[in-house]
């Protein structure tokens, strides 16, 4: 059974600025135009972060299946390739994350003009 630290590592938190930065820039621009909505910005930030995390999860699965994360891999260890997280568990986490993100995205669709 994977430990919390294995799941935190699988999140690859250092990749999140790639998804958060554009949201912060767009939010700042919306604020200057008087069109900023806190709730929408938070949901967008959540969705952008989740899309990055889902990408990281699925990347772990496919890198493992291709054998890309072998013993000679440079960088941090991967949960699936080390066997700490099963492929099934990673697919489950990815699927649940996708559903949650879609639901949050539907809220954004509902408030759009």
C-alpha positions in Angstrom: 0.0 0.0 0.0 1.4 3.4 -1.0 2.2 5.9 1.7 1.2 9.5 1.6 4.7 10.5 0.8 4.5 8.4 -2.4 1.4 10.1 -3.5 2.9 13.6 -2.7 5.9 12.7 -4.8 3.6 11.5 -7.7 1.9 15.0 -7.6 5.3 16.4 -8.8 4.6 19.7 -7.0 7.5 21.4 -8.6 5.7 21.2 -12.0 2.7 23.2 -10.7 4.0 26.7 -11.4 3.7 25.8 -15.1 -0.1 25.6 -14.7 -0.5 28.2 -12.0 1.5 31.1 -13.6 -0.9 31.7 -16.6 -3.9 31.7 -14.2 -2.3 34.3 -12.0 -1.3 36.5 -14.9 -4.8 36.3 -16.4 -6.3 37.0 -13.0 -4.2 40.1 -12.5 -5.2 41.3 -16.0 -8.9 40.7 -15.2 -8.5 42.6 -12.0 -7.1 45.6 -13.8 -10.1 45.5 -16.1 -12.5 45.3 -13.2 -13.7 41.9 -14.2 -12.0 39.8 -11.5 -14.1 37.1 -9.9 -12.5 35.4 -6.8 -14.6 32.2 -7.0 -14.0 31.8 -10.7 -10.3 32.4 -10.3 -10.0 29.9 -7.5 -11.9 27.2 -9.5 -9.7 28.0 -12.6 -6.6 27.7 -10.5 -7.9 24.4 -9.1 -8.7 23.0 -12.6 -5.3 24.1 -14.0 -3.5 22.5 -11.1 -5.5 19.3 -11.4 -4.9 19.1 -15.1 -1.1 19.3 -14.4 -1.4 16.6 -11.7 -3.5 14.3 -13.9 -0.9 14.7 -16.6 1.9 13.8 -14.1 -0.1 10.7 -12.9 -0.8 9.4 -16.4 2.8 10.1 -17.4 4.0 7.8 -14.6 1.8 5.0 -15.9 3.0 5.3 -19.5 6.7 5.8 -18.6 6.5 2.7 -16.6 4.8 0.7 -19.4 7.5 1.9 -21.9 10.3 1.2 -19.4 11.4 4.8 -19.4 11.8 5.0 -15.6 14.4 2.3 -15.1 17.2 2.1 -12.6 19.3 4.4 -14.7 16.7 7.2 -14.5 18.0 10.6 -13.4 15.9 12.7 -11.1 13.4 11.8 -8.5 12.0 8.3 -8.2 8.6 7.4 -9.6 6.0 5.7 -7.5 4.7 3.4 -10.3 8.2 2.3 -11.6 9.4 1.5 -8.1 6.3 -0.5 -7.3 5.2 1.8 -4.4 2.1 2.7 -6.4 0.4 0.1 -8.5 -0.7 0.9 -12.1 -4.3 0.2 -11.0 -4.1 2.6 -8.1 -2.6 5.3 -10.3 -5.4 4.8 -12.9 -7.9 5.0 -10.1 -6.4 8.2 -8.8 -6.3 9.6 -12.3 -9.9 8.7 -13.1 -11.2 10.2 -9.8 -9.1 13.4 -10.4 -10.5 13.7 -14.0 -14.1 13.4 -12.8 -13.5 16.0 -10.0 -11.9 18.4 -12.5 -14.7 18.0 -15.0 -17.2 18.8 -12.4 -15.3 21.9 -11.4 -15.0 22.8 -15.1 -18.8 22.5 -15.5 -19.2 25.1 -12.8 -17.0 27.4 -15.0 -19.2 26.7 -18.0 -22.3 27.5 -16.0 -21.1 31.0 -15.1 -19.6 31.9 -18.5 -21.4 34.4 -20.7 
